[in-house]
Amino acid sequence: MKTNVGTLDRVIRVIAGLVVMWAVFYVPMSVAWTWALTVVGLVLIVTGLCGSCLLYTLFNIETGKK
């Protein structure tokens, strides 16, 4: 898969994903919110580590250097 996420974008995604995952474990919330935020946090972390975002591909966005 082609890398379409730049370095700064990747760092922000991983940090945001870790913050969301922290909230899942330490902030009291309903089960539905826990599952929803778990999915969001994991997607942010995985796309940040892999450097590829499906939505960026669909909309032809590239935040990395050309």
C-alpha atoms as one frame of an Amber mdcrd trajectory, in Angstrom:
protein
   0.000   0.000   0.000   1.253   3.456  -0.904   2.356   5.814   1.877   0.194
   8.934   1.785   0.545  10.258   5.347   3.375  12.681   6.136   5.643  12.524
   9.172   3.905  15.238  11.210   0.501  13.746  10.390   1.723  10.308  11.482
   3.049  11.621  14.806  -0.201  13.468  15.502  -2.239  10.359  14.657  -0.237
   8.100  16.979  -0.363  10.599  19.857  -4.111  11.182  19.359  -4.687   7.424
  19.205  -2.775   6.879  22.437  -4.765   9.654  24.158  -8.037   8.100  22.995
  -6.937   4.661  24.181  -5.929   6.150  27.547  -9.427   7.635  27.839 -10.986
   4.252  27.077  -9.238   2.685  30.049  -9.322   5.524  32.591 -12.450   7.622
  31.905 -15.774   6.114  32.955 -18.175   5.845  30.003 -20.851   3.588  28.585
 -20.022   0.357  26.794 -21.033   1.812  23.424 -18.650   4.759  23.804 -15.897
   2.424  24.981 -16.185   0.288  21.836 -16.490   3.283  19.508 -13.463   5.035
  20.980 -11.460   1.800  20.973 -12.027   1.469  17.226 -11.159   5.137  16.621
  -8.013   4.903  18.745  -6.807   1.734  17.042  -7.449   3.142  13.566  -5.470
   6.282  14.429  -2.549   4.273  15.796  -2.462   1.791  12.900  -2.699   4.451
  10.182  -0.025   6.470  11.963   2.349   3.524  12.181   1.682   2.244   8.654
   1.698   5.652   6.998  -1.284   4.884   4.823  -4.856   6.132   5.201  -7.760
   4.681   3.218  -9.741   7.939   3.308  -6.726   9.853   1.997  -6.518   7.344
  -0.857 -10.226   7.709  -1.666 -10.022  11.516  -1.742  -6.559  11.598  -3.381
  -4.934  13.438  -0.454  -1.232  13.175   0.319   0.359  14.963   3.274   3.859
  13.615   2.721   6.609  14.983   0.524   6.243  14.343  -3.189
